[in-house]
Amino acid sequence: MSRPHYILLPVSPLFIAFSLFCAFLLNLLPWGNFIGTPDFVALVLVFWGVHQPRKVGIGTAFFLGLLMDVHDSTLLGENALAYTLLSYFAIMLHRRVLWFPLMTQAMHVFPLLLMAQSVQLGIRFMVSGKFPGWFYFLESAVAVALWPLATWLLLAPQRRAVDRDHTRPI
């Protein structure tokens, strides 16, 4: 027995901006030095790139990447390049990913997040010559583990009531 597919309401651009702002604030918290702390901006960018590719695009990803570069005090453009590539590939795969259940979607998102982290690592390695270790990639695995929760939270305002009013056409 498969679960029914519900028609979602249109997403509000204000909600998209609010979710990206909240993800940015989560990245600003001082837990950035802990191993396995996910990049919430990257996770939300991938989500909106998959679900709303016309509303959140490469320009938004570039702008948020520059903001993260300023916050992290990294080489200007490091996160911007990673987020831009991440957004591009999420938009490119969005029609395919939406057909799958949540866990399969997470497996499609995992290489995207690994690619973004690899771009960041490559730039840092070229500049400083230091390799942070293999636990550096644990961040992507934690972000993929959060994919079902992020999907549930970010799609919540768009879901219709299960017991809808029968006097309305929609």
Stockholm file with secondary structure:
# STOCKHOLM 1.0

chainA/1-170         MSRPHYILLPVSPLFIAFSLFCAFLLNLLPWGNFIGTPDFVALVLVFWGVHQPRKVGIGTAFFLGLLMDVHDSTLLGENALAYTLLSYFAIMLHRRVLWFPLMTQAMHVFPLLLMAQSVQLGIRFMVSGKFPGWFYFLESAVAVALWPLATWLLLAPQRRAVDRDHTRPI
#=GR chainA/1-170 SS CCCCCCCCCCCCHHHHHHHHHHHHHHHHSTTTTSTTCCCHHHHHHHHHHHHCTTTSCHHHHHHHHHHHHHHHTCCTTHHHHHHHHHHHHHHHHHHHHTTSCHHHHHHHHHHHHHHHHHHHHHHHHHHHCCCCCGGGGHHHHHHHHTHHHHHHHHHGGGCCCSSCCTTSCC
#=GC SS_cons         CCCCCCCCCCCCHHHHHHHHHHHHHHHHSTTTTSTTCCCHHHHHHHHHHHHCTTTSCHHHHHHHHHHHHHHHTCCTTHHHHHHHHHHHHHHHHHHHHTTSCHHHHHHHHHHHHHHHHHHHHHHHHHHHCCCCCGGGGHHHHHHHHTHHHHHHHHHGGGCCCSSCCTTSCC
//
